[in-house]
């Protein structure tokens, strides 16, 4: 659903219900998309997916230090 910010002000209750039911609502300001309203559950799912993907990418790029290298590094600090 795409709506203007003016329409959001007039119909906030019904638009909020639309987002809660699972349909993202794209809110436009001056004719351009500016905000997306989603249910909290959907937001949590997006956030979990983002952090999971980021963690996987970082793990693939990680350079692991041995116990001895870690110990030496910590002693230098």
Secondary structure as GFF3:
##gff-version 3
##sequence-region A 1 77
A	DSSP	beta_strand	2	4	.	.	.	ID=ss1
A	DSSP	alpha_helix	5	10	.	.	.	ID=ss2
A	DSSP	alpha_helix	12	20	.	.	.	ID=ss3
A	DSSP	beta_strand	25	29	.	.	.	ID=ss4
A	DSSP	beta_strand	32	37	.	.	.	ID=ss5
A	DSSP	alpha_helix	40	61	.	.	.	ID=ss6
A	DSSP	alpha_helix	67	75	.	.	.	ID=ss7
###
